[in-house]
Amino acid sequence: MLRALFISLSESHRLRAIAEHSSIGQRFSSRFVAGTQVEDVLRAARAVNQSGLTVSIDNLGENVTNADEARASAGLYHQLLDEIAARKLDANISLKLTHMGLDVDEKLAHDQVASLVAKAAAMNPKNFVRVDMEGSPYTQRTLDFVHELHRKPGNQGCVGAVIQSYMRRSQSDVENLLADGIRIRLCKGAYKEPPEIAFQKKSEVDESYVRLMKVLMKSSVYHGLATHDENIINQAKAFATRENIARDSFEFQMLYGIRRDLQQSLVRDGWRMRVYIPFGTEWYPYLMRRLAERPANVLFIAKNLLRR
Ligand SMILES: Cc1cc2nc3c(=O)[nH]c(=O)nc-3n(C[C@H](O)[C@H](O)[C@H](O)COP(=O)(O)OP(=O)(O)OC[C@H]3O[C@@H](n4cnc5c(N)ncnc54)[C@H](O)[C@@H]3O)c2cc1C
């Protein structure tokens, strides 16, 4: 029930406007969001790199409503790619198609992402653009676009997709992506989807995750297993050991500020770990989805605020 409450709060425009402009809101978000400016996230990325973990940087924002906003978002990602190279950070970028203007002008969104992928592919060393997966109205369009981008000469290995294990269609989407050798981030899924298209029970979502995870780990493509679920992580480690899958042939991924203990212990044990670091002024829907996953985070953050 609390999950549903936080997911509907994540969609409230009014609360979002109030929260994002208040200083208490910004303090509240700081556990999971690395500040509002490019410098803030680059500093956080450097610190995470120094502790042996790689990074994916996400400029928070989704569903922009005009072309200027979409252009500004893409410009910021160009700046990020340049700064990552200049500062020699071990980091790539993650973006959402609706942040690049998909709801405003599909061609604009495609052109902007195509230009970011072309830039990542031309860099030395090459960088990588992950296209996040949003709610189900966008699933097919997002996958089609990633396939199209990946087919462009020079782009192979420089753009990847995300698969959500709660979606009933995911097995076939994984097969299609693997047929093209596309890198996949596997996650459980963060949006509210109806039972006709998505598993509702945690046990079903987890079973689907483990089934897909094994397919990815056995493929010869480098994938990301994005989860904080220790039980699933233990299954991944056991499967890798049993099947002789090299530890550097895939990576675990977690969100900034969540299970830092587990992130560190995986790296100490020789597994690869990437931290997804969000930043920016538009943190409200992101934070509400994190609270939906674990409502106890409200207490956890509140306690930290009182301690400061
Ligand atoms: C790197 C990364 C990228 C992602 N990209 C996308 C995307 O593109 N599209 C999308 O729909 N979703 C994305 N997600 C979110 C994902 O779909 C889940 O909503 C989220 O990861 C929670 O699921 P879980 O696998 O951690 O398992 P859960 O079953 O939700 O949680 C398992 C355990 O993990 C811990 N945990 C989980 N969430 C939290 C939290 N917020 N705070 C504290 N502890 C927690 C708890 O101990 C919990 O018991 C991404 C997640 C990660 C890690």
The ligand as an SDF file (V2000), in Angstrom:
LIG
                    3D

 53 58  0  0  0  0  0  0  0  0999 V2000
   21.6920    0.9450  -11.3580 C   0  0  0  0  0  0  0  0  0  0  0  0
   20.1980    0.9180  -11.4010 C   0  0  0  0  0  0  0  0  0  0  0  0
   19.5330    1.4060  -12.5050 C   0  0  0  0  0  0  0  0  0  0  0  0
   18.1450    1.3390  -12.5910 C   0  0  0  0  0  0  0  0  0  0  0  0
   17.5160    1.7300  -13.7380 N   0  0  0  0  0  0  0  0  0  0  0  0
   16.1740    1.5660  -13.8570 C   0  0  0  0  0  0  0  0  0  0  0  0
   15.5130    1.8370  -15.0890 C   0  0  0  0  0  0  0  0  0  0  0  0
   16.1090    2.2410  -16.0910 O   0  0  0  0  0  0  0  0  0  0  0  0
   14.1660    1.6320  -15.1240 N   0  0  0  0  0  0  0  0  0  0  0  0
   13.4390    1.1730  -14.0330 C   0  0  0  0  0  0  0  0  0  0  0  0
   12.2240    0.9710  -14.1440 O   0  0  0  0  0  0  0  0  0  0  0  0
   14.0670    0.9270  -12.8580 N   0  0  0  0  0  0  0  0  0  0  0  0
   15.4000    1.1210  -12.7500 C   0  0  0  0  0  0  0  0  0  0  0  0
   16.0150    0.8310  -11.5460 N   0  0  0  0  0  0  0  0  0  0  0  0
   15.1930    0.5930  -10.3300 C   0  0  0  0  0  0  0  0  0  0  0  0
   14.8110   -0.8670  -10.1960 C   0  0  0  0  0  0  0  0  0  0  0  0
   13.8930   -1.2180  -11.1860 O   0  0  0  0  0  0  0  0  0  0  0  0
   14.1980   -1.1450   -8.8120 C   0  0  0  0  0  0  0  0  0  0  0  0
   13.0700   -0.3560   -8.6480 O   0  0  0  0  0  0  0  0  0  0  0  0
   15.1490   -0.8990   -7.6510 C   0  0  0  0  0  0  0  0  0  0  0  0
   16.4550   -1.2600   -7.9640 O   0  0  0  0  0  0  0  0  0  0  0  0
   14.7230   -1.7250   -6.4100 C   0  0  0  0  0  0  0  0  0  0  0  0
   14.7370   -3.0880   -6.7040 O   0  0  0  0  0  0  0  0  0  0  0  0
   15.8140   -4.1070   -6.1280 P   0  0  0  0  0  0  0  0  0  0  0  0
   16.2860   -4.9280   -7.2730 O   0  0  0  0  0  0  0  0  0  0  0  0
   16.8770   -3.4260   -5.3960 O   0  0  0  0  0  0  0  0  0  0  0  0
   14.9800   -5.1240   -5.2320 O   0  0  0  0  0  0  0  0  0  0  0  0
   13.8710   -4.9590   -4.1180 P   0  0  0  0  0  0  0  0  0  0  0  0
   13.1530   -6.2750   -4.0730 O   0  0  0  0  0  0  0  0  0  0  0  0
   13.0520   -3.7230   -4.3180 O   0  0  0  0  0  0  0  0  0  0  0  0
   14.7310   -4.7770   -2.8350 O   0  0  0  0  0  0  0  0  0  0  0  0
   15.6100   -5.7720   -2.3480 C   0  0  0  0  0  0  0  0  0  0  0  0
   16.3320   -5.2370   -1.1440 C   0  0  0  0  0  0  0  0  0  0  0  0
   17.1790   -4.1800   -1.5640 O   0  0  0  0  0  0  0  0  0  0  0  0
   17.2020   -3.1300   -0.6200 C   0  0  0  0  0  0  0  0  0  0  0  0
   16.6270   -1.9290   -1.2310 N   0  0  0  0  0  0  0  0  0  0  0  0
   15.9260   -1.8540   -2.3880 C   0  0  0  0  0  0  0  0  0  0  0  0
   15.5630   -0.5920   -2.6660 N   0  0  0  0  0  0  0  0  0  0  0  0
   16.0300    0.1380   -1.6530 C   0  0  0  0  0  0  0  0  0  0  0  0
   15.9710    1.5180   -1.3590 C   0  0  0  0  0  0  0  0  0  0  0  0
   15.3430    2.3920   -2.1520 N   0  0  0  0  0  0  0  0  0  0  0  0
   16.5710    1.9290   -0.2180 N   0  0  0  0  0  0  0  0  0  0  0  0
   17.1980    1.0540    0.6030 C   0  0  0  0  0  0  0  0  0  0  0  0
   17.2840   -0.2540    0.3730 N   0  0  0  0  0  0  0  0  0  0  0  0
   16.7090   -0.7180   -0.7330 C   0  0  0  0  0  0  0  0  0  0  0  0
   16.3820   -3.6140    0.5570 C   0  0  0  0  0  0  0  0  0  0  0  0
   17.2380   -4.2600    1.4550 O   0  0  0  0  0  0  0  0  0  0  0  0
   15.4450   -4.6060   -0.0780 C   0  0  0  0  0  0  0  0  0  0  0  0
   14.9660   -5.5450    0.8310 O   0  0  0  0  0  0  0  0  0  0  0  0
   17.4050    0.8310  -11.4890 C   0  0  0  0  0  0  0  0  0  0  0  0
   18.0690    0.3290  -10.3630 C   0  0  0  0  0  0  0  0  0  0  0  0
   19.4430    0.3470  -10.3180 C   0  0  0  0  0  0  0  0  0  0  0  0
   20.1210   -0.2540   -9.1270 C   0  0  0  0  0  0  0  0  0  0  0  0
  1  2  1  0
  2  3  1  0
  2 52  2  0
  3  4  2  0
  4  5  1  0
  4 50  1  0
  5  6  2  0
  6  7  1  0
  6 13  1  0
  7  8  2  0
  7  9  1  0
  9 10  1  0
 10 11  2  0
 10 12  1  0
 12 13  2  0
 13 14  1  0
 14 15  1  0
 14 50  1  0
 15 16  1  0
 16 17  1  0
 16 18  1  0
 18 19  1  0
 18 20  1  0
 20 21  1  0
 20 22  1  0
 22 23  1  0
 23 24  1  0
 24 25  2  0
 24 26  1  0
 24 27  1  0
 27 28  1  0
 28 29  2  0
 28 30  1  0
 28 31  1  0
 31 32  1  0
 32 33  1  0
 33 34  1  0
 33 48  1  0
 34 35  1  0
 35 36  1  0
 35 46  1  0
 36 37  1  0
 36 45  1  0
 37 38  2  0
 38 39  1  0
 39 40  1  0
 39 45  2  0
 40 41  1  0
 40 42  2  0
 42 43  1  0
 43 44  2  0
 44 45  1  0
 46 47  1  0
 46 48  1  0
 48 49  1  0
 50 51  2  0
 51 52  1  0
 52 53  1  0
M  END
$$$$
